[in-house]
Amino acid sequence: MQFHNDFLKRYLLAAPSALAFERAIECELHVDKPWPAPILDIGCGDGIFADILFAGNIDTGIDPDASEVARAKPLGKYNELLVCFGDNIPKPSSSYNTVFSNSVLEHIPDLHPVLLEVHRLMSDDARFYVTIPTNHLEKATLIARLLSSVGLTELAGRYGGFYNRFWRHYNVYTLQGWRTTFERAGFEVEHERPYVPANVSTLYDALTPLGLPGLIAKKLFRRWFLLPWLRPITAPVLASLLAGSVASALKPTEAGCLVYYALKKKSRP
């Protein structure tokens, strides 16, 4: 599989700053891994991530939201798009040599059946690439850190719970918790890379309110920007301002707010 480059600038042309910042980091994590076809995207959404990451097409994208799949189709990035849930994908067993799920698994209330379905669909030598949050994420939010800095640790913890409920994060575990979750579904952790230190996560959190107009525009007009002609002017400036933070986010750290996994099927005895 061939990849694009200059992910941050590409994403800033397509999405608000906070989302572009987060997704550009995730793109960088994926490019040093092998991606043999066929490839399955679990939770493809509107397809922008795959369109920016991959130079070529991928085989299948699935998502339960039909409106998001409809937005992905015009991009022409997927050979096949399916509207379905991740625990019941209408494909034969061992259909894929690569599966990926980018910032999706935390949003699935009943995760175990989805992981079992991914396991079923993977060939014996396939890899499953995942980006997900750790339990450090809610602690690094701007408000939680401000509350903790003035000694209001209990209130900071309560805000962290609200943060996860607001973003519908049903699964936010420690590194050991994620390992156990994957192992229970028949996976073996080949690579685990915690990333995004707390200060970088706080920057992302601070950028999030700036994306509110874009969120409203997408809901009402199915596009991120009301003035799309302005974005090519602002994107290079934003890219230069955020590039250093993307580099900092990619440095491995045990206290990372997010974690990248490369998973394979457990070896048979």
Phi, psi and omega per residue, in radians:
M1 nan 2.344 3.070
Q2 -1.691 2.566 -3.095
F3 -2.076 2.691 2.939
H4 -1.286 -3.137 3.000
N5 -2.377 -3.033 -3.132
D6 0.923 0.855 -3.021
F7 -1.073 -0.694 -3.078
L8 -1.077 -0.859 -3.130
K9 -1.117 -0.731 3.125
R10 -1.048 -0.740 -3.094
Y11 -1.251 -0.608 3.115
L12 -1.155 -0.429 3.052
L13 -1.322 -0.298 -3.015
A14 -1.969 -0.330 -2.993
A15 -2.639 2.848 3.100
P16 -1.041 2.815 -2.968
S17 -1.013 -0.806 -3.083
A18 -1.101 -0.800 3.131
L19 -1.148 -0.749 3.126
A20 -1.076 -0.721 3.134
F21 -1.046 -0.868 -3.119
E22 -1.142 -0.805 -3.067
R23 -1.234 -0.571 3.091
A24 -1.098 -0.672 3.081
I25 -1.073 -0.788 -3.127
E26 -1.136 -0.654 3.081
C27 -1.023 -0.774 -3.116
E28 -1.072 -0.575 -3.122
L29 -1.218 -0.481 -3.024
H30 -1.445 -0.399 -2.882
V31 -1.316 -0.259 -3.100
D32 -1.706 0.273 3.132
K33 -1.957 2.674 3.045
P34 -1.275 2.463 -3.112
W35 -2.277 1.129 3.121
P36 -1.172 2.450 3.074
A37 -1.373 2.791 -0.054
P38 -1.244 2.650 -3.075
I39 -2.099 2.392 3.102
L40 -2.082 2.284 3.095
D41 -1.848 1.978 3.122
I42 -1.559 1.964 -3.111
G43 1.440 0.982 -3.016
C44 -1.252 -0.355 -3.140
G45 1.015 -2.379 -3.095
D46 -1.451 0.035 3.039
G47 1.434 -0.034 -3.071
I48 -1.122 -0.710 -3.117
F49 -1.030 -0.868 -3.137
A50 -1.116 -0.647 -3.120
D51 -1.131 -0.641 -3.126
I52 -1.424 -0.612 -3.101
L53 -1.316 -0.841 -2.961
F54 -1.689 2.374 3.029
A55 -1.407 -0.479 3.117
G56 -1.918 -3.095 3.132
N57 -1.443 2.726 2.981
I58 -2.031 2.858 -2.889
D59 -1.355 -0.902 -3.014
T60 -2.438 2.383 2.966
G61 -2.161 2.399 3.101
I62 -2.213 2.571 3.081
D63 -2.818 2.488 3.130
P64 -1.366 -0.217 -3.094
D65 -1.624 1.861 -3.082
A66 -1.109 -0.576 -3.138
S67 -1.188 -0.625 3.084
E68 -1.199 -0.720 3.096
V69 -1.081 -0.660 3.111
A70 -1.104 -0.591 3.094
R71 -1.263 -0.528 -3.118
A72 -1.296 -0.547 -3.038
K73 -0.982 -0.816 -3.083
P74 -1.107 -0.316 3.130
L75 -1.213 -0.436 3.131
G76 1.180 0.387 -3.084
K77 -1.481 -0.471 -3.072
Y78 -1.836 2.355 3.013
N79 -1.213 -0.451 -3.103
E80 -2.616 2.328 3.068
L81 -2.157 2.279 -3.108
L82 -2.148 2.347 3.017
V83 -1.624 1.810 -3.121
C84 -2.857 2.870 3.044
F85 -1.482 2.751 -3.031
G86 -1.274 -0.182 3.129
D87 -1.656 0.031 -3.119
N88 -2.641 1.323 -3.081
I89 -1.721 2.107 -3.013
P90 -1.363 1.146 3.109
K91 -2.371 2.650 -3.140
P92 -1.167 2.735 3.074
S93 -1.042 2.596 3.097
S94 1.065 0.562 -3.081
S95 -1.368 -0.349 -2.944
Y96 -2.218 2.502 3.060
N97 -1.686 -0.282 3.045
T98 -2.493 2.349 3.025
V99 -2.241 2.461 3.039
F100 -2.424 2.701 -3.139
S101 -2.556 1.938 -2.985
N102 -1.855 1.888 -3.141
S103 0.946 0.850 -3.113
V104 -2.161 -0.751 -2.979
L105 -1.048 -0.510 3.137
E106 -1.180 -0.316 -3.071
H107 -1.681 0.066 -3.083
I108 -1.759 1.975 -3.064
P109 -1.028 -0.785 -3.135
D110 -1.931 1.551 -2.950
L111 -1.395 -0.619 -2.999
H112 -0.976 -0.802 3.117
P113 -1.067 -0.554 3.101
V114 -1.178 -0.759 3.119
L115 -1.113 -0.671 3.086
L116 -1.115 -0.648 3.123
E117 -1.203 -0.704 3.065
V118 -1.064 -0.778 3.123
H119 -1.004 -0.749 3.124
R120 -1.075 -0.671 -3.042
L121 -1.411 -0.242 -3.104
M122 -1.472 2.416 2.972
S123 -1.195 2.951 -3.065
D124 -1.087 -0.534 -3.100
D125 -1.777 0.157 -3.067
A126 -1.245 2.828 3.036
R127 -2.153 2.573 3.112
F128 -2.075 1.988 -3.105
Y129 -1.773 2.254 -2.994
V130 -2.361 2.392 2.888
T131 -2.091 2.302 -3.043
I132 -2.646 2.803 3.103
P133 -1.431 2.709 2.968
T134 -1.834 3.116 -3.139
N135 -1.214 -0.127 3.104
H136 -1.386 -0.263 -2.988
L137 -1.109 -0.901 -3.087
E138 -1.160 -0.445 3.120
K139 -1.282 -0.368 -3.090
A140 -1.652 0.003 3.104
T141 -1.104 2.678 -3.064
L142 -1.009 -0.818 -3.096
I143 -1.189 -0.728 3.134
A144 -1.082 -0.705 3.137
R145 -1.205 -0.658 3.094
L146 -1.123 -0.746 3.122
L147 -1.130 -0.735 3.130
S148 -1.140 -0.605 -3.104
S149 -1.151 -0.389 3.123
V150 -1.877 0.322 3.025
G151 1.494 0.086 -3.115
L152 -1.605 1.084 -3.020
T153 -1.195 -0.638 3.129
E154 -1.144 -0.761 3.116
L155 -1.137 -0.635 3.086
A156 -1.078 -0.710 3.106
G157 -1.135 -0.683 3.117
R158 -1.170 -0.649 3.084
Y159 -1.131 -0.676 3.099
G160 -1.020 -0.696 3.078
G161 -1.123 -0.735 3.087
F162 -1.085 -0.723 -3.137
Y163 -1.004 -0.811 -3.134
N164 -1.190 -0.633 3.092
R165 -1.176 -0.712 -3.117
F166 -1.072 -0.766 -3.114
W167 -1.552 0.081 3.133
R168 0.994 0.834 3.025
H169 -1.558 1.689 -3.120
Y170 -1.472 -0.393 -3.083
N171 -2.246 1.830 3.080
V172 -2.380 1.837 -2.979
Y173 -2.098 2.925 2.907
T174 -1.212 2.963 3.082
L175 -1.025 -0.735 3.124
Q176 -1.139 -0.640 3.112
G177 -1.101 -0.714 3.097
W178 -1.181 -0.725 3.119
R179 -1.017 -0.811 -3.137
T180 -1.072 -0.722 3.127
T181 -1.055 -0.786 -3.136
F182 -1.233 -0.726 -3.121
E183 -1.117 -0.623 3.123
R184 -1.100 -0.478 3.140
A185 -1.618 0.094 3.063
G186 1.699 0.267 -3.131
F187 -1.789 2.728 3.020
E188 -2.070 2.343 -3.138
V189 -1.382 1.975 3.092
E190 -1.522 -0.630 -3.086
H191 -2.608 2.297 3.107
E192 -2.277 2.137 -3.073
R193 -2.333 1.663 3.017
P194 -1.190 2.456 -3.117
Y195 -2.581 3.098 -3.058
V196 1.083 1.576 3.045
P197 -1.157 2.937 -3.008
A198 -1.027 -0.710 -3.086
N199 -1.154 -0.601 3.107
V200 -1.256 -0.669 3.092
S201 -1.112 -0.642 3.102
T202 -1.132 -0.657 3.070
L203 -1.075 -0.782 3.095
Y204 -1.018 -0.769 -3.126
D205 -1.093 -0.665 3.127
A206 -1.198 -0.526 3.132
L207 -1.336 -0.387 -3.003
T208 -0.994 -0.791 -3.136
P209 -1.052 -0.447 3.127
L210 -1.163 -0.319 -3.141
G211 -1.551 -0.002 -3.102
L212 -1.035 -0.786 3.092
P213 -1.034 -0.644 3.107
G214 -1.153 -0.674 3.113
L215 -1.102 -0.737 3.107
I216 -1.121 -0.743 3.134
A217 -1.082 -0.681 -3.128
K218 -1.186 -0.691 3.131
K219 -1.140 -0.701 -3.025
L220 -1.542 -0.658 -2.990
F221 -2.131 0.075 3.137
R222 1.026 0.624 3.020
R223 -2.653 2.677 -3.065
W224 -1.338 -0.519 -2.981
F225 -2.140 2.291 3.060
L226 -1.305 -0.474 3.125
L227 -2.139 1.267 -3.036
P228 -1.079 -0.422 3.131
W229 -1.173 -0.349 -3.123
L230 -1.409 -0.436 -3.016
R231 -1.117 -0.705 3.096
P232 -1.065 -0.353 3.091
I233 -1.423 -0.732 -3.066
T234 -1.474 -0.492 -3.046
A235 -1.030 -0.792 3.126
P236 -1.083 -0.626 3.117
V237 -1.157 -0.829 3.131
L238 -1.099 -0.666 3.132
A239 -1.086 -0.718 3.135
S240 -1.178 -0.585 3.141
L241 -1.290 -0.574 -3.027
L242 -1.723 -0.184 -3.046
A243 -1.019 -0.740 -3.139
G244 -1.104 -0.632 3.132
S245 -1.240 -0.593 3.053
V246 -1.081 -0.778 3.116
A247 -1.077 -0.719 3.116
S248 -1.139 -0.651 -3.113
A249 -1.141 -0.503 -3.060
L250 -1.401 -0.203 3.136
K251 -1.232 2.195 -3.129
P252 -1.036 2.420 3.115
T253 -2.619 2.326 -3.125
E254 -1.101 -0.443 3.131
A255 -1.715 0.535 -3.118
G256 -1.140 2.505 3.132
C257 -1.380 -0.319 3.090
L258 -2.274 2.873 -3.137
V259 -2.533 2.464 3.125
Y260 -1.888 2.305 3.121
Y261 -2.142 2.450 2.835
A262 -1.957 2.065 -3.054
L263 -2.020 2.606 3.021
K264 -2.371 2.911 3.094
K265 -1.185 2.516 3.108
K266 -1.060 2.454 3.100
S267 -1.130 2.413 3.115
R268 -1.344 2.440 3.137
P269 -1.169 nan nan
